[in-house]
């Protein structure tokens, strides 16, 4: 493809080898576009990576991979990974429970990774709510199916009639806030808290997220199962890079981008190439940035003034949450620690508003998430031991004003709060720690190069959904792929990288055909 368009060094350049950057680069190169991938770190993956301490190789960020489905009931990520050439390069490990949720003095319930099983457990624990449980779960299924099947076609055709005909439940309930839908179906606050647990995967409480987002997570995890990756998310990142290189792509690590160069003579800027931190100029007509939009448009773009549309967009958004995380190597097995499932939500309260408000303070967290990676895959830890992630969501802004000389003292003091909560639910937890590493929002900021160490991009408010905010189109040839213009998390970022690349490949092929037709016509005229 590259020889038919321009004299550009590359058809496309991808900035950043995070989830979206890796899938974008691989889809581009496998689609026939000569692609360069640039990454400032020395390994691929971004959040999808690992590090070693002692005998343990710690998973950095993946808690549950969604969207894969089973071999007999495949879902979208199985198709995407197949097209990207990595299904035979990695081994996926299925989790058998959705999650355990334990709220002090209230309830302690584990939901299985089965749609029928979830319904049965809920009815068993809340028999008075049986009718509402059945209605709610049916609505979750309907909204999910409509959002994946009917909605994209209605949007493509820009047809309200098609929307109302094929997406009736989505149109009526999908964009309502999750709390109001839960309130409508249930009386029990315990049941509502249990079903809303996944709000932490978005970083906003139920009143501030669309019901469709909660419905899709519950249904997708329940029907298509939660998964881990043998060897951790680093194994998938490495597999994507391998597939990219096998297809002829070029990658440069320890090489950040200094500037995105544009031609500003037209109605709006047009990408011409990039300049690396070493001063090398590389030409291209298409750039996909896996960096945050704040970095991309604020630091990298060479326009003297930020495009007006981007500036207005930024002013109406807030930076999303980061996380405080303990990576723990334990000298006991999960069974010895009393841990029976991979994902556990621990809380002192059912008040999601209090949970969220605490994220903006240095107060002890009232809710934490514990992931034990070797419950379903013993190879995640040495024999007789366990690998655990213990975290709470927290906004990065509360850490930015801490004096440098107080940083270490503060982070270890805060770590004690998380350990105290784990100890309360798992007596003897603290005494079993063999290795520990502490990551604060400032750690996330340093390694991810995101404002506030944000892990999901901007706040995932209902008004920030794709139906309300179109994709940035203020610079010709500049594309954003990642959580900063859509939903955060692993599946959404893998998907947006792939879809962005596919749109570019389609555009390049169209240009190629037009160029070839023009040459043919010129020969015919001669």
VEXDREN-2710 file (C-alpha; in Angstrom, 1 decimal):
% VEXDREN-2710
k/r/px/py/pz
1/UNK/0.0/0.0/0.0
2/UNK/2.7/2.4/0.9
3/UNK/4.2/2.7/-2.6
4/UNK/0.9/3.8/-4.1
5/UNK/0.1/6.9/-2.1
6/UNK/2.9/9.4/-1.4
7/UNK/6.6/9.4/-0.6
8/UNK/5.8/9.2/3.1
9/UNK/8.2/7.1/5.2
10/UNK/5.2/5.3/6.6
11/UNK/1.5/5.0/5.8
12/UNK/0.8/5.3/9.5
13/UNK/2.6/6.0/12.8
14/UNK/1.2/4.8/16.1
15/UNK/2.3/6.7/19.3
16/UNK/2.3/4.5/22.3
17/UNK/2.3/0.7/22.7
18/UNK/-0.6/0.5/25.2
19/UNK/-3.6/-1.7/24.6
20/UNK/-5.1/0.5/21.8
21/UNK/-1.7/1.3/20.3
22/UNK/-0.8/-2.4/20.0
23/UNK/-4.1/-3.4/18.4
24/UNK/-4.1/-0.4/16.2
25/UNK/-0.5/-1.0/14.9
26/UNK/-1.2/-4.7/14.4
27/UNK/-4.5/-4.2/12.6
28/UNK/-2.8/-1.5/10.4
29/UNK/0.2/-3.6/9.4
30/UNK/-1.9/-6.8/8.9
31/UNK/-4.3/-4.7/6.8
32/UNK/-1.4/-3.7/4.4
33/UNK/-0.4/-0.3/5.8
34/UNK/3.3/0.2/6.4
35/UNK/3.3/1.1/10.1
36/UNK/5.8/2.4/12.6
37/UNK/5.1/2.0/16.4
38/UNK/6.8/4.3/18.8
39/UNK/7.0/3.6/22.6
40/UNK/8.8/5.7/25.2
41/UNK/9.1/2.7/27.6
42/UNK/11.3/-0.3/27.0
43/UNK/8.5/-2.8/26.7
44/UNK/5.1/-2.9/25.2
45/UNK/1.8/-2.9/27.1
46/UNK/1.2/0.3/29.1
47/UNK/-1.2/-0.9/31.8
48/UNK/-1.0/-4.4/30.2
49/UNK/2.4/-5.4/31.6
50/UNK/4.1/-7.0/34.6
51/UNK/7.1/-6.6/36.8
52/UNK/9.2/-8.9/39.0
53/UNK/9.9/-8.7/42.7
54/UNK/11.6/-11.7/44.3
55/UNK/9.9/-14.9/43.2
56/UNK/6.8/-13.1/41.9
57/UNK/5.9/-11.6/38.5
58/UNK/3.2/-9.2/39.3
59/UNK/0.3/-8.4/37.0
60/UNK/0.0/-4.6/36.8
61/UNK/-3.6/-3.9/36.0
62/UNK/-5.8/-6.6/34.5
63/UNK/-8.4/-7.9/36.9
64/UNK/-11.0/-9.5/34.6
65/UNK/-10.9/-9.6/30.8
66/UNK/-14.3/-9.3/29.3
67/UNK/-15.7/-9.9/25.8
68/UNK/-13.8/-13.1/25.0
69/UNK/-16.6/-15.7/25.3
70/UNK/-16.1/-19.4/25.3
71/UNK/-15.2/-21.6/22.3
72/UNK/-18.8/-22.7/22.0
73/UNK/-20.2/-19.2/22.6
74/UNK/-17.5/-16.8/21.3
75/UNK/-17.9/-13.1/21.8
76/UNK/-16.3/-10.1/20.0
77/UNK/-12.8/-10.2/21.5
78/UNK/-12.3/-13.8/20.4
79/UNK/-13.0/-12.6/16.8
80/UNK/-10.7/-9.5/17.2
81/UNK/-7.8/-11.5/18.7
82/UNK/-8.2/-14.0/15.9
83/UNK/-8.0/-11.4/13.2
84/UNK/-5.0/-9.9/14.9
85/UNK/-3.2/-13.3/14.9
86/UNK/-2.8/-13.8/18.6
87/UNK/-5.3/-16.5/19.6
88/UNK/-2.7/-19.2/19.0
89/UNK/0.0/-17.2/20.9
90/UNK/-1.7/-16.9/24.3
91/UNK/-3.7/-19.1/26.7
92/UNK/-6.7/-17.7/28.4
93/UNK/-7.8/-18.8/31.8
94/UNK/-11.5/-18.7/32.7
95/UNK/-12.7/-17.5/36.1
96/UNK/-15.6/-19.4/37.6
97/UNK/-17.1/-16.6/39.7
98/UNK/-18.0/-13.1/38.8
99/UNK/-17.1/-11.7/42.2
100/UNK/-17.5/-12.0/45.9
101/UNK/-18.9/-8.9/47.6
102/UNK/-18.5/-8.6/51.3
103/UNK/-20.0/-5.5/53.1
104/UNK/-19.2/-5.4/56.9
105/UNK/-22.3/-6.2/59.0
106/UNK/-24.5/-6.4/55.9
107/UNK/-23.9/-9.3/53.6
108/UNK/-21.3/-11.6/52.0
109/UNK/-22.4/-13.1/48.7
110/UNK/-20.5/-14.6/45.7
111/UNK/-22.0/-14.5/42.2
112/UNK/-21.0/-17.3/39.8
113/UNK/-19.9/-16.6/36.3
114/UNK/-23.2/-17.9/34.9
115/UNK/-26.3/-16.0/33.9
116/UNK/-28.6/-18.6/35.2
117/UNK/-26.4/-19.1/38.3
118/UNK/-26.5/-15.4/39.1
119/UNK/-30.3/-15.4/39.0
120/UNK/-30.5/-18.4/41.2
121/UNK/-28.1/-17.0/43.8
122/UNK/-29.9/-13.7/43.9
123/UNK/-33.3/-15.3/44.3
124/UNK/-31.9/-17.6/47.0
125/UNK/-30.6/-14.7/49.0
126/UNK/-33.4/-12.2/48.2
127/UNK/-36.6/-14.4/47.7
128/UNK/-38.9/-11.4/48.2
129/UNK/-37.3/-9.7/45.2
130/UNK/-37.7/-12.7/42.8
131/UNK/-40.0/-10.9/40.3
132/UNK/-37.8/-7.8/40.1
133/UNK/-34.6/-10.0/39.7
134/UNK/-36.1/-11.8/36.7
135/UNK/-37.3/-8.6/35.1
136/UNK/-34.0/-6.8/35.8
137/UNK/-31.9/-9.6/34.3
138/UNK/-34.1/-9.8/31.2
139/UNK/-33.7/-6.0/30.8
140/UNK/-29.9/-6.3/31.1
141/UNK/-29.9/-9.0/28.3
142/UNK/-32.2/-6.9/26.1
143/UNK/-30.2/-3.7/26.5
144/UNK/-26.9/-5.5/25.9
145/UNK/-28.1/-7.3/22.7
146/UNK/-29.6/-4.1/21.3
147/UNK/-26.5/-2.0/22.1
148/UNK/-24.3/-4.5/20.2
149/UNK/-26.6/-5.3/17.3
150/UNK/-29.4/-2.8/16.6
151/UNK/-27.8/0.4/17.9
152/UNK/-24.8/0.5/15.6
153/UNK/-27.0/0.0/12.5
154/UNK/-29.5/2.7/13.7
155/UNK/-26.6/5.1/14.3
156/UNK/-25.1/4.3/10.9
157/UNK/-28.4/5.0/9.1
158/UNK/-29.1/7.9/11.4
159/UNK/-32.6/6.5/11.8
160/UNK/-34.8/7.3/14.8
161/UNK/-37.4/4.9/13.4
162/UNK/-34.9/2.0/13.3
163/UNK/-33.7/2.9/16.8
164/UNK/-37.2/2.7/18.2
165/UNK/-38.0/-0.5/16.3
166/UNK/-34.8/-2.5/17.0
167/UNK/-33.6/-0.8/20.2
168/UNK/-36.8/-0.2/22.2
169/UNK/-35.3/-1.2/25.6
170/UNK/-32.1/0.6/25.0
171/UNK/-33.9/3.8/23.9
172/UNK/-36.2/3.6/27.0
173/UNK/-33.7/2.6/29.7
174/UNK/-30.2/2.5/28.3
175/UNK/-29.3/6.1/28.9
176/UNK/-31.0/6.4/32.3
177/UNK/-28.6/6.4/35.3
178/UNK/-28.0/3.0/36.7
179/UNK/-29.2/3.9/40.2
180/UNK/-32.7/4.9/39.0
181/UNK/-33.1/1.6/37.2
182/UNK/-31.9/-0.4/40.2
183/UNK/-34.3/1.6/42.5
184/UNK/-37.2/0.9/40.1
185/UNK/-36.7/-2.8/40.3
186/UNK/-35.6/-3.5/43.9
187/UNK/-36.5/-2.6/47.5
188/UNK/-33.4/-4.2/49.1
189/UNK/-30.4/-1.8/49.4
190/UNK/-28.2/-4.9/49.8
191/UNK/-29.3/-6.3/46.5
192/UNK/-28.8/-3.0/44.7
193/UNK/-25.3/-2.7/46.2
194/UNK/-24.4/-6.2/45.2
195/UNK/-25.5/-5.7/41.6
196/UNK/-23.8/-2.3/41.3
197/UNK/-20.4/-3.6/42.3
198/UNK/-18.9/-3.2/38.8
199/UNK/-19.3/0.6/39.0
200/UNK/-15.6/0.7/40.2
201/UNK/-14.6/-0.5/36.7
202/UNK/-15.9/2.8/35.4
203/UNK/-14.8/4.9/38.4
204/UNK/-18.2/6.7/39.0
205/UNK/-21.0/5.7/41.3
206/UNK/-24.3/4.3/40.0
207/UNK/-26.1/7.6/39.9
208/UNK/-23.4/8.9/37.5
209/UNK/-23.2/6.0/35.0
210/UNK/-25.5/5.0/32.2
211/UNK/-27.6/1.9/33.0
212/UNK/-26.5/0.4/29.6
213/UNK/-22.9/0.3/30.8
214/UNK/-23.7/-1.6/34.0
215/UNK/-26.1/-3.9/32.1
216/UNK/-23.5/-4.8/29.5
217/UNK/-20.8/-5.5/32.1
218/UNK/-23.1/-7.8/34.1
219/UNK/-24.4/-9.6/31.1
220/UNK/-21.1/-9.9/29.3
221/UNK/-19.3/-11.2/32.3
222/UNK/-22.1/-13.5/33.3
223/UNK/-22.7/-15.0/29.9
224/UNK/-19.3/-14.7/28.2
225/UNK/-17.3/-15.2/31.4
226/UNK/-14.4/-13.2/33.0
227/UNK/-11.0/-14.3/32.0
228/UNK/-7.3/-14.0/32.9
229/UNK/-4.3/-14.5/30.6
230/UNK/-1.7/-17.2/31.4
231/UNK/1.5/-15.3/32.0
232/UNK/-0.5/-12.1/32.7
233/UNK/-1.5/-9.3/30.4
234/UNK/2.2/-8.9/29.4
235/UNK/1.8/-12.2/27.5
236/UNK/-0.9/-10.7/25.4
237/UNK/1.0/-7.4/24.8
238/UNK/4.0/-9.4/23.7
239/UNK/1.9/-11.6/21.4
240/UNK/0.4/-8.5/19.7
241/UNK/3.9/-7.1/19.2
242/UNK/5.0/-10.4/17.8
243/UNK/2.1/-10.5/15.3
244/UNK/2.8/-6.9/14.3
245/UNK/6.5/-7.7/13.7
246/UNK/5.7/-10.9/11.8
247/UNK/3.5/-8.8/9.4
248/UNK/6.5/-6.5/8.7
249/UNK/5.8/-3.7/11.1
250/UNK/8.6/-1.6/12.7
251/UNK/8.8/-0.7/16.4
252/UNK/11.2/1.6/18.3
253/UNK/11.3/1.4/22.1
254/UNK/12.8/4.0/24.4
255/UNK/11.7/6.5/21.7
256/UNK/9.1/9.1/22.6
257/UNK/7.5/11.6/20.2
258/UNK/8.5/15.2/20.6
259/UNK/6.1/16.7/18.1
260/UNK/3.3/15.9/15.7
261/UNK/3.9/18.0/12.6
262/UNK/1.1/19.4/10.6
263/UNK/0.4/21.5/7.5
264/UNK/-1.7/24.4/8.6
265/UNK/-2.4/26.0/5.3
266/UNK/-5.9/24.5/4.9
267/UNK/-9.2/24.9/6.7
268/UNK/-7.9/22.8/9.5
269/UNK/-4.4/21.3/10.2
270/UNK/-3.3/18.2/8.3
271/UNK/-0.8/15.6/9.6
272/UNK/2.5/15.6/7.8
273/UNK/4.6/13.5/10.2
274/UNK/6.3/13.4/13.6
275/UNK/9.5/14.4/15.2
276/UNK/11.1/12.0/17.8
277/UNK/12.8/13.0/21.0
278/UNK/16.1/12.5/19.1
279/UNK/15.2/15.1/16.5
280/UNK/14.4/12.6/13.7
281/UNK/11.7/13.7/11.3
282/UNK/9.5/10.9/10.0
283/UNK/6.7/11.6/7.4
284/UNK/3.3/10.1/7.4
285/UNK/-0.3/11.1/6.6
286/UNK/-1.9/9.2/9.4
287/UNK/-1.1/9.3/13.2
288/UNK/-2.8/7.3/15.8
289/UNK/-2.1/8.5/19.3
290/UNK/-2.5/6.1/22.2
291/UNK/-1.3/8.9/24.5
292/UNK/-4.0/10.9/26.4
293/UNK/-5.8/13.6/24.5
294/UNK/-4.4/16.1/26.9
295/UNK/-0.8/15.2/26.0
296/UNK/-1.6/14.7/22.3
297/UNK/-3.3/18.1/21.8
298/UNK/-1.6/20.0/24.6
299/UNK/2.0/18.9/24.3
300/UNK/2.6/17.1/21.0
301/UNK/0.5/18.9/18.4
302/UNK/2.5/21.7/16.7
303/UNK/-0.4/24.1/16.1
304/UNK/0.2/27.5/17.9
305/UNK/-3.3/27.4/19.4
306/UNK/-5.2/24.3/20.4
307/UNK/-8.1/23.7/17.9
308/UNK/-11.2/25.4/19.2
309/UNK/-13.3/22.2/19.3
310/UNK/-10.7/20.4/21.4
311/UNK/-10.3/23.4/23.7
312/UNK/-14.1/23.5/24.3
313/UNK/-14.3/19.8/24.8
314/UNK/-11.5/19.8/27.4
315/UNK/-13.2/22.6/29.4
316/UNK/-16.3/20.5/29.8
317/UNK/-14.5/17.4/31.1
318/UNK/-12.9/16.3/34.4
319/UNK/-9.9/14.0/34.8
320/UNK/-11.0/10.5/35.9
321/UNK/-9.9/8.5/38.8
322/UNK/-6.5/6.9/39.4
323/UNK/-5.8/4.1/41.8
324/UNK/-3.7/3.2/44.9
325/UNK/-2.5/-0.3/44.6
326/UNK/-0.6/-2.9/46.7
327/UNK/1.1/-5.7/44.8
328/UNK/1.5/-8.5/47.3
329/UNK/3.3/-11.8/47.2
330/UNK/2.0/-14.0/50.0
331/UNK/3.7/-17.0/51.6
332/UNK/0.4/-19.0/51.7
333/UNK/-2.0/-20.5/49.2
334/UNK/-5.3/-18.9/48.5
335/UNK/-7.0/-21.6/50.5
336/UNK/-4.8/-21.0/53.5
337/UNK/-5.6/-17.3/53.3
338/UNK/-9.3/-18.0/53.1
339/UNK/-9.6/-16.7/49.5
340/UNK/-11.9/-18.8/47.4
341/UNK/-12.4/-16.7/44.3
342/UNK/-10.3/-14.4/42.1
343/UNK/-12.2/-11.1/42.5
344/UNK/-13.5/-9.8/45.8
345/UNK/-15.0/-6.4/46.6
346/UNK/-14.6/-5.5/50.3
347/UNK/-16.5/-2.6/51.8
348/UNK/-17.3/-0.9/55.1
349/UNK/-20.5/0.6/53.7
350/UNK/-23.2/0.3/51.1
351/UNK/-23.1/4.0/50.5
352/UNK/-21.6/4.4/47.0
353/UNK/-21.6/8.1/47.3
354/UNK/-19.4/7.9/50.4
355/UNK/-17.1/5.5/48.5
356/UNK/-16.7/7.9/45.7
357/UNK/-16.4/11.0/47.8
358/UNK/-13.6/9.3/49.8
359/UNK/-11.7/8.8/46.6
360/UNK/-11.0/12.6/46.6
361/UNK/-9.4/12.6/50.1
362/UNK/-6.5/11.0/52.0
363/UNK/-9.0/9.5/54.4
364/UNK/-8.9/5.7/54.8
365/UNK/-10.8/4.1/51.9
366/UNK/-14.1/2.5/52.8
367/UNK/-14.0/0.1/49.8
368/UNK/-11.2/-1.9/48.3
369/UNK/-10.9/-4.6/45.6
370/UNK/-8.8/-7.7/46.1
371/UNK/-7.7/-9.9/43.2
372/UNK/-6.0/-13.2/43.8
373/UNK/-4.6/-14.3/40.4
374/UNK/-3.7/-17.9/41.3
375/UNK/-7.1/-19.0/42.4
376/UNK/-8.0/-20.1/38.9
377/UNK/-4.5/-20.4/37.6
378/UNK/-1.9/-21.8/40.1
379/UNK/0.9/-20.9/37.7
380/UNK/0.5/-17.2/38.7
381/UNK/2.4/-17.7/41.9
382/UNK/5.2/-20.1/43.1
383/UNK/3.9/-23.3/44.7
384/UNK/2.4/-22.8/48.1
385/UNK/2.2/-19.0/47.6
386/UNK/-0.2/-16.4/46.2
387/UNK/-0.1/-13.2/44.1
388/UNK/-2.6/-10.5/45.1
389/UNK/-3.5/-7.1/44.0
390/UNK/-5.2/-4.9/46.7
391/UNK/-6.4/-1.5/45.6
392/UNK/-8.7/1.4/46.0
393/UNK/-9.7/4.0/43.5
394/UNK/-8.4/7.4/44.3
395/UNK/-8.1/10.7/42.4
396/UNK/-4.5/11.8/41.6
397/UNK/-5.1/15.4/42.6
398/UNK/-4.9/14.5/46.3
399/UNK/-1.3/13.3/45.9
400/UNK/0.1/16.1/43.8
401/UNK/0.5/18.5/46.7
402/UNK/2.3/16.1/49.0
403/UNK/5.9/17.4/49.7
404/UNK/8.6/15.2/48.2
405/UNK/10.1/14.6/51.6
406/UNK/6.8/13.3/52.9
407/UNK/5.9/11.1/49.9
408/UNK/7.4/7.7/51.1
409/UNK/6.0/8.2/54.6
410/UNK/2.6/9.1/53.3
411/UNK/2.3/6.2/50.8
412/UNK/3.3/3.6/53.3
413/UNK/0.9/5.0/55.9
414/UNK/-1.9/4.9/53.3
415/UNK/-1.0/1.3/52.4
416/UNK/-1.7/0.4/56.1
417/UNK/-5.3/1.4/55.6
418/UNK/-5.8/-1.1/52.8
419/UNK/-4.0/-3.8/54.8
420/UNK/-6.2/-3.1/57.8
421/UNK/-9.3/-3.7/55.7
422/UNK/-8.0/-6.9/54.2
423/UNK/-7.0/-8.1/57.6
424/UNK/-10.6/-7.5/58.9
425/UNK/-12.0/-9.8/56.2
426/UNK/-9.0/-12.3/56.1
427/UNK/-7.5/-12.7/59.5
428/UNK/-3.8/-13.3/59.4
429/UNK/-3.5/-11.6/56.0
430/UNK/-0.8/-9.1/57.0
431/UNK/1.5/-11.8/58.6
432/UNK/1.6/-13.7/55.3
433/UNK/3.1/-11.0/53.2
434/UNK/6.4/-11.9/51.6
435/UNK/6.8/-9.2/48.9
436/UNK/5.1/-5.9/48.6
437/UNK/5.2/-3.0/46.1
438/UNK/3.2/0.1/46.5
439/UNK/1.9/2.2/43.6
440/UNK/0.2/5.6/44.1
441/UNK/-1.6/7.8/41.6
442/UNK/1.8/9.5/41.1
443/UNK/3.2/6.1/40.1
444/UNK/0.5/5.8/37.5
445/UNK/1.1/9.3/36.4
446/UNK/4.9/8.6/35.9
447/UNK/4.5/5.3/34.1
448/UNK/1.3/5.9/32.1
449/UNK/2.1/9.6/31.4
450/UNK/-1.6/10.5/32.0
451/UNK/-2.9/13.6/33.8
452/UNK/-3.6/12.7/37.4
453/UNK/-2.5/9.2/36.8
454/UNK/-5.9/8.6/35.3
455/UNK/-6.5/4.9/34.5
456/UNK/-9.9/5.3/32.7
457/UNK/-9.3/8.6/30.9
458/UNK/-11.8/11.4/31.6
459/UNK/-14.5/10.9/34.1
460/UNK/-16.9/8.3/32.6
461/UNK/-20.0/10.5/33.0
462/UNK/-23.2/9.7/31.0
463/UNK/-22.7/12.8/28.9
464/UNK/-19.3/11.6/27.9
465/UNK/-20.6/8.6/26.1
466/UNK/-20.0/8.1/22.4
467/UNK/-23.6/9.0/21.6
468/UNK/-23.1/12.5/23.0
469/UNK/-19.5/13.2/22.1
470/UNK/-18.4/12.6/18.5
471/UNK/-14.8/11.4/17.8
472/UNK/-12.3/14.2/17.5
473/UNK/-12.0/15.4/13.9
474/UNK/-10.2/18.7/14.3
475/UNK/-6.9/17.6/12.6
476/UNK/-6.9/15.7/9.4
477/UNK/-5.0/12.4/9.8
478/UNK/-4.8/12.6/13.6
479/UNK/-6.7/9.8/15.4
480/UNK/-7.1/9.1/19.2
481/UNK/-7.2/5.5/20.3
482/UNK/-7.5/4.6/24.0
483/UNK/-9.7/5.5/27.0
484/UNK/-9.5/9.2/26.5
485/UNK/-12.3/9.4/23.9
486/UNK/-14.4/6.4/25.0
487/UNK/-14.8/3.9/27.8
488/UNK/-11.8/2.8/29.8
489/UNK/-10.8/-0.8/30.6
490/UNK/-9.1/-3.6/28.6
491/UNK/-11.8/-4.7/26.2
492/UNK/-12.9/-1.1/25.2
493/UNK/-9.3/0.0/24.5
494/UNK/-8.5/-3.2/22.5
495/UNK/-11.6/-2.6/20.5
496/UNK/-11.1/1.1/19.8
497/UNK/-7.5/0.6/18.6
498/UNK/-8.7/-2.1/16.2
499/UNK/-11.7/-0.1/14.9
500/UNK/-9.6/3.1/14.4
501/UNK/-7.0/1.2/12.4
502/UNK/-9.7/-0.5/10.3
503/UNK/-11.1/2.9/9.4
504/UNK/-7.7/4.1/8.3
505/UNK/-7.0/1.0/6.3
506/UNK/-10.3/1.4/4.5
507/UNK/-9.5/5.0/3.7
508/UNK/-6.0/4.2/2.5
509/UNK/-7.3/1.5/0.2
510/UNK/-9.9/3.9/-1.2
511/UNK/-7.1/6.4/-1.9
512/UNK/-5.0/3.7/-3.5
513/UNK/-7.8/2.7/-5.8
514/UNK/-8.4/6.3/-6.8
515/UNK/-4.7/6.8/-7.4
516/UNK/-4.6/3.6/-9.6
517/UNK/-7.6/4.7/-11.5
518/UNK/-6.1/8.1/-12.2
519/UNK/-2.9/6.5/-13.5
520/UNK/-4.9/4.2/-15.7
521/UNK/-6.8/7.1/-17.2
522/UNK/-3.6/9.0/-17.8
523/UNK/-2.1/6.1/-19.7
524/UNK/-5.4/5.7/-21.7
525/UNK/-5.3/9.3/-22.7
526/UNK/-1.8/9.0/-23.9
END
